[in-house]
Amino acid sequence: MYHSFIVKLLHGTADETIHRQFVRFSKGTFPRRAMVSLKKSEKNLRINTSFEYSADLAFLTAYESQGPVTVSGTIVTSQDITKELPFPATFTKRMGVGKIEIAETSVTKEQLLSFLDHVKDHLILLNLSASNCSLLCKQTVPNPKKSPKINDAGVEEEPKIDHCKALFTNPAVADAFLFETQAYKNARIVHTYTITSIDVPAAYKHNSEQARIHAKRTGTILRVLDIDGKQTQKEYPFSA
């Protein structure tokens, strides 16, 4: 079974893909991260997530797909790797930000998985559609400094979880995000990252950009679950 980066991290598995999730963070507390909404019915499972899970959902959809898969979307990258891809794509770069745009095309499951493995080091924002599953991602990168909305009563509103929207006929794929229970109809998971220390390898101490990329961040992750209206939470140590 495929597992999302946050589940692997909380279970003590750290790899390069997990490390990249934390490169942009300094010391401090960062609420409303890695958010997931799950809605299970008799026929399907709807999964909405925040921006962080776009690659996980692309891989999960690819693994689950049956028959041909329709692909379109964007890979955000500074590198023009269009000639290395198995289908037509266009690379553009504006104000230092590059992206590869993929026109709608049909591929096999094997081609899609090979493609995803090739671009896994870049930011993946794909739309996918197969006979038994689908994924729709917003094609822009959200502003990490955007302030939460405040309602008329002066209370912070619950953030929308809608950057990525996926649909599966197999409810078991929820295990990729929710490992605590399988007994639910509606679930919402929100994490708060608290980074208490940043360890920079000696080889990169005099290069600020490389130091940011290669530093290991240590702290805690608060995981808050709302399962059919009942809320629980647990804090986990992490290092990535």
N, C-alpha and C positions, 0 to 999 in steps of 0.2 A: 504494500500500500504506500502511495506517495504521501509524504508529510510536508506541511508548510515549514518555512524557515523558523517560525516562532515555536512550533511544536518540537522541532528538532533541537532548538536551543534550550528550551525548558527541560528537555529530557537529557541534556548534557552532551549533545552532539554539536560540535562547532566545525565549520568548514569555511572555505573562502567565500561562498555565496552568502553565508550568514554574516561574516565579517563585513562585507560590502554594505549590508543594511545599516551599519552603525558608523560608517566612515564620516558622515556629515555631522555627527553629534559631538559637542564639547561636554565638559562637566556640567551637571545640572539635572533638573527634573523636567521630563517631557511627557505631558499627558496626551491622551487621545491618540495613541499610536496603534498600528496594526489592528484595526477595527474590523469585526466580522458580524454579519447578520445572516442567520440561517432560518429558513422557513420550509418546513417539511409537510407535504401533503401525501395523499394516497398514491399519486401518480409521479410526483417529481420533488426535487429539492432545489430551492432557490438559494443561491449564495451571493450576497453583496459584500464587497470589501472596500477598504480604503486603498490608497495608492500602493502601499508597501507589498501587497500580495499579487501584483499584476503578473509577475513572472511565475509564481507558484500556480496561479490559476491557468496560465497558458500551458504549463507542463501537465497539470492535472487533466485539463480538457483533452490534450493530445493523447495521454495515456488511456483515457476513457473512450475516446472516439471510435466509432464503428463506421466503416465505409469511407468514402472520400470526405475530405475536410475543406471547406471554403475558408481561405485566409485573406485578411487584409490588415492594415494598421501601420504602426510606426515602431522603429527601433531608434532610440535616442543614443547617439554615439558620435565621437569626434573622428572616427575612422570610416573611410569609404571602403566598405567590404562588399559592395554590390556584386562585383565579379565573382565572389566566392559563394554566392547564394544560388540555390537550385531553381529560382524563379525570378522574373523581372522585378527590379526595384530601382528607385531613384534616390540619389544622395544629394542633399543640399546642406549648406552651412551658412548661418546668418548670425552675426555678432558673437562669433565663437561657439555657437551651439549647432551641432550637426545632427541630422536625422535622416534615416532611411525610410522612405515611404513605399509601402508594398501595395500595389494595385490588386484588386480582388482576383484571386486565382484559386484553382482547385488542386489539392495535393493529396498524397496518400498519408496514412498515419506514420509510416516509416520516414517519409520525406520531412514531415513536420517535426518529428522528434529529432531528426538529424539537424534540421535547421535551428531548432531551439538550443540544442547542445552547442552549436556553432556561435550563437549570439548570446549565450547565457551571461557573459561578462558585461553586457550592455543593458540598457534600460528597455524592457519589453512591454509594449502597449499594443496588444493584438486583439482583433476581432476574429473569432473562430465559430464555425457552424458545422455540425455533423448531425447524423440522423438521431442520435441519442443525447446530445449535449451541445451547449453553445456558450460563448463568452463574448461580452461586449465591454470594451474599456474606453474611457475618455482618452483622447489623443493629446492631451496637454499635461504638463507636469504641474502639480499643485504648488502653491506658494507655502513653504513650510512656516513662514512667519505670520501667516494670516491669522488674525485674532478671531476667537469664537464669537458668534452672534449673541447679543444680549436682548432679551424680550422686554416688553413694556414694563414688567414688574422688576426689571433690573437683575433677572436671573439668567445665567448662562444657558443657552439652548443646547439640547442634545445634538451633536453633530450628525449630519446626514452621512450614511454609509452607502455611497453610490458611485465611487470611481470605477469599480469593476462590478459587472453583473453577470452571473453564470447560472446556467440551468442544467440539471442532470436528471436522468431517469433512475440513476443508481444512488439511493440515499446513503450508502456506506461511504461515499466520498467525503462526507462531513467529518470523518475521522482525521482528515488532513488538517482540520482546524480545531475541532472539539473532541478531546480525548476523555473528558470526565464522565460523560454519559451518552447513551444513545436514546434515552427516553425523553423526548421533547417534541414540541411542535414549532415553537419559536425560541430562538436563542440569540443572544447578543454578547459579543466578547470585545472588551476594550482593555488596552494595556497602557501602563505608565512606565516609561523608562527613567531610572535614576542612575546616572553615571557618576561614580565617586572618584574614580582614578583613571588616568590615561597613561599607559606605559609605552614610551617610544623606544624602539630598538636603537642601540648605539650607532648603528650604521647610518641612521637617518636623522640624527639629532640636529644636524646643521643644515638641513633642507626642509623648510617648513611644509612644502606641499607633499613631499614624500613621507614626512613625519605624520601628517594627517592621514595619509592613505594606509600606512603600515602600522600605526599605533594600535595597541590592544586596549579596549575599553572594558572596565570592570564596574559592576554595580548590582542593581536589583531590578526586577521586572514585576510590577504589580499586575496581576491578571484578574479582572473583574468580569464575572459571568452573570448574565441575567437569563435564567432558564424558565420560560413560561411565567415570568413575573417574580420569580424568587431569585434574589441576588446573593452571590457568595463571592469571596475573593481570597487569593493566596499570593504570597510574595515568593519569588524565586531569585536566587543569586545567579549571575551570569558573567561570562567573560568572553569577549569576541573581538 
